[in-house]
Amino acid sequence: MRNGCCICCNDTSIEEAPLAADRPVAERAAGLADELVDHRFKALPPDAEGLGALAAERRNLFTDGFTTPVLALSAESVEHNLALLETYAERHGLAFAPHGKTSMSPQLFARQLAHGAWGITAAVPHQARVYRAYGIRRIFLANELVDAVALRWLAGELDRDPDFRFVCYVDSVRGVELMDEALRAADASRPVDVVVELGAGEGARTGARTEADCAAVADAVAATGTLRLVGVAGYEGEVPEASGERVREWLRRLVALAVGFDRAGRFDAAVAAGEEIVISAGGSAWFDAVADVFADVPDLSGAVLKLLRSGAYVSHDDVHYRHLTPFNRVPEEGALQPAFRLWAQVVSRPSPEQAFLNAGKRDAAYDLDLPQAQVVRSGRDGTVRPATGVTVSGLSDQHTWVRTEPGTELEVGDWVGMGLSHPCTSFDKWQLIPLVAADGTVTDYIRTFF
């Protein structure tokens, strides 16, 4: 894998001209090799120069100049996870548009696409802009887009690149009106493809709550000349009091909505234009249920794109998703591997029961669970041992609070390796993340754009 380039230093307005549309994503991601390594990036060696040269040096994370705290991604686990979801999607006849909000890394997007992804999912316009800057040809925006400036930018992207495919949610008549107004003002020449979002239930997140509400939104789309209905979608992770049966019940409603829309001719314009009918769901907790229900989608008037959107799989984690992953329910299909490890040093040992590390809320995800101490690397001789008797009890801005059991061997200068919970709020704290092989060799640097 080659490195990815930076767009932030020369960022302009939302209506900036895109890069040449025919450059592949991996090629555009190669530009980061020329980026200067300096004070902007946490933990990287102070004597480093360009990223390409630094990657070529293949330094050791522990002995070649990195400072703590430092977040590392396991090279082997990332590759394992990419391959596993590719195989899973193929086995179940699913297309895959992993949610890019997890990593916001064009380098990882390139690898996901190389592992069979149909496209990349986004949540907000900024993310779509990053994707387009790196040549992503297919974007699924899992939100209703009503920002007039963003819609003007989108219209320009669609006009400039006939190969660009964009799909987004609609879930309200008012939202459709705002989209139509903005696109007409922008003189959009191509219709924006939309899917009606079915809400997961009362009190859930976004989405039209009933089938009648969905039909009203579809009618509003049909009345415009700027939007084209291509399918239905939603997010099963918001089903109230979610269980396997409740989630499957909602997914069956989603499929039935698509069937009803098709019979009513609501997808005729899309099918006539050669587009697939999109049925999309799938976060990181229930994609086994999505696979089960989508396996029974009946024949429709056009080809059907069964689109899964899970994103956290690329790094997985050691707490939240480790408990939630569907692979716990279907172990015969494989298992994801946690890829993150945050290394911090013991900087204070004020008592036999307490220690403090030099990482904190600025470095570690803490919105769902605290980090988990896993291993200790001796500051004296580099030997590694399990973090037996070491427990993370809290986080300050720049400190990790640690409790130690009586007799626990831990001293100032030791490195503590911690597993994290929630990939989305781990990636977003680091602009450059070393990709590290099992022997400690840093093989690459993952650039993020949050």
HUCOR-V155875 format. One record per backbone hydrogen bond with DSSP energy under -0.5 kcal/mol. NH is the residue of the N-H (numbers start at 1). CO is the residue of the C=O. If there is no record, write none. Layout:
BEGIN
nh=NH co=CO
nh=NH co=CO
END
This chain:
BEGIN
nh=5 co=28
nh=10 co=7
nh=11 co=8
nh=16 co=13
nh=23 co=20
nh=28 co=24
nh=29 co=25
nh=30 co=26
nh=30 co=27
nh=31 co=28
nh=32 co=29
nh=33 co=30
nh=34 co=31
nh=35 co=32
nh=37 co=49
nh=38 co=36
nh=41 co=38
nh=42 co=40
nh=44 co=41
nh=46 co=65
nh=48 co=45
nh=51 co=35
nh=52 co=33
nh=54 co=50
nh=55 co=51
nh=56 co=52
nh=57 co=53
nh=58 co=54
nh=58 co=55
nh=59 co=54
nh=61 co=440
nh=64 co=60
nh=67 co=43
nh=69 co=343
nh=70 co=343
nh=72 co=341
nh=73 co=434
nh=74 co=339
nh=75 co=436
nh=78 co=74
nh=79 co=75
nh=80 co=76
nh=81 co=77
nh=82 co=78
nh=83 co=79
nh=84 co=80
nh=85 co=81
nh=86 co=82
nh=87 co=83
nh=88 co=84
nh=89 co=85
nh=90 co=86
nh=91 co=87
nh=92 co=88
nh=93 co=90
nh=94 co=89
nh=95 co=306
nh=97 co=308
nh=99 co=309
nh=100 co=98
nh=100 co=121
nh=102 co=99
nh=104 co=100
nh=106 co=104
nh=109 co=105
nh=110 co=106
nh=111 co=107
nh=112 co=108
nh=113 co=109
nh=114 co=110
nh=115 co=111
nh=116 co=113
nh=117 co=112
nh=118 co=96
nh=119 co=96
nh=120 co=138
nh=121 co=98
nh=122 co=140
nh=127 co=124
nh=128 co=124
nh=129 co=125
nh=130 co=126
nh=131 co=127
nh=132 co=128
nh=133 co=129
nh=134 co=130
nh=134 co=131
nh=135 co=132
nh=136 co=131
nh=139 co=165
nh=140 co=120
nh=141 co=139
nh=141 co=167
nh=142 co=122
nh=142 co=140
nh=143 co=141
nh=145 co=169
nh=146 co=144
nh=148 co=146
nh=151 co=147
nh=152 co=148
nh=153 co=149
nh=154 co=150
nh=155 co=151
nh=156 co=152
nh=157 co=153
nh=158 co=154
nh=159 co=155
nh=160 co=156
nh=161 co=157
nh=162 co=160
nh=164 co=161
nh=165 co=137
nh=167 co=139
nh=168 co=193
nh=169 co=141
nh=169 co=143
nh=170 co=195
nh=176 co=172
nh=177 co=173
nh=178 co=174
nh=179 co=175
nh=180 co=176
nh=181 co=177
nh=182 co=178
nh=183 co=179
nh=184 co=180
nh=185 co=181
nh=186 co=182
nh=187 co=184
nh=188 co=183
nh=192 co=226
nh=193 co=166
nh=193 co=191
nh=194 co=228
nh=195 co=168
nh=196 co=231
nh=197 co=170
nh=198 co=196
nh=198 co=233
nh=199 co=197
nh=199 co=208
nh=200 co=206
nh=204 co=201
nh=208 co=197
nh=214 co=210
nh=215 co=211
nh=216 co=212
nh=217 co=213
nh=218 co=214
nh=219 co=215
nh=220 co=216
nh=221 co=217
nh=222 co=218
nh=223 co=219
nh=224 co=221
nh=228 co=192
nh=230 co=194
nh=231 co=194
nh=232 co=278
nh=233 co=196
nh=234 co=280
nh=238 co=235
nh=239 co=236
nh=242 co=239
nh=247 co=243
nh=248 co=244
nh=249 co=245
nh=250 co=246
nh=251 co=247
nh=252 co=248
nh=253 co=249
nh=254 co=250
nh=255 co=251
nh=256 co=252
nh=257 co=253
nh=258 co=254
nh=259 co=255
nh=260 co=256
nh=261 co=257
nh=262 co=258
nh=263 co=259
nh=264 co=260
nh=265 co=262
nh=266 co=261
nh=268 co=265
nh=271 co=267
nh=272 co=268
nh=273 co=269
nh=274 co=271
nh=275 co=270
nh=277 co=303
nh=278 co=230
nh=278 co=276
nh=279 co=305
nh=280 co=232
nh=281 co=307
nh=289 co=286
nh=290 co=286
nh=291 co=287
nh=292 co=288
nh=293 co=289
nh=294 co=290
nh=295 co=291
nh=296 co=293
nh=297 co=294
nh=300 co=302
nh=305 co=277
nh=306 co=304
nh=307 co=279
nh=307 co=305
nh=308 co=95
nh=308 co=306
nh=309 co=281
nh=309 co=282
nh=314 co=311
nh=315 co=312
nh=316 co=312
nh=318 co=420
nh=319 co=420
nh=323 co=319
nh=323 co=320
nh=324 co=320
nh=325 co=321
nh=326 co=284
nh=328 co=325
nh=329 co=326
nh=330 co=326
nh=333 co=330
nh=334 co=331
nh=339 co=315
nh=341 co=72
nh=342 co=418
nh=343 co=70
nh=343 co=341
nh=344 co=416
nh=346 co=414
nh=347 co=345
nh=347 co=356
nh=348 co=356
nh=351 co=354
nh=354 co=351
nh=355 co=402
nh=356 co=348
nh=357 co=400
nh=358 co=345
nh=361 co=396
nh=362 co=397
nh=363 co=360
nh=364 co=360
nh=372 co=419
nh=374 co=417
nh=375 co=417
nh=376 co=385
nh=377 co=415
nh=378 co=376
nh=378 co=383
nh=382 co=378
nh=385 co=376
nh=387 co=374
nh=388 co=386
nh=390 co=387
nh=391 co=389
nh=391 co=403
nh=393 co=401
nh=394 co=401
nh=396 co=399
nh=400 co=357
nh=401 co=394
nh=401 co=399
nh=402 co=355
nh=403 co=391
nh=404 co=353
nh=405 co=389
nh=408 co=405
nh=410 co=408
nh=413 co=346
nh=414 co=411
nh=415 co=377
nh=416 co=344
nh=417 co=375
nh=418 co=342
nh=418 co=416
nh=419 co=372
nh=425 co=422
nh=426 co=423
nh=427 co=423
nh=428 co=424
nh=429 co=426
nh=430 co=427
nh=433 co=446
nh=434 co=71
nh=435 co=444
nh=436 co=73
nh=436 co=434
nh=437 co=441
nh=440 co=437
nh=442 co=59
nh=443 co=435
nh=443 co=441
nh=444 co=435
nh=446 co=433
nh=447 co=445
nh=448 co=431
nh=449 co=104
END
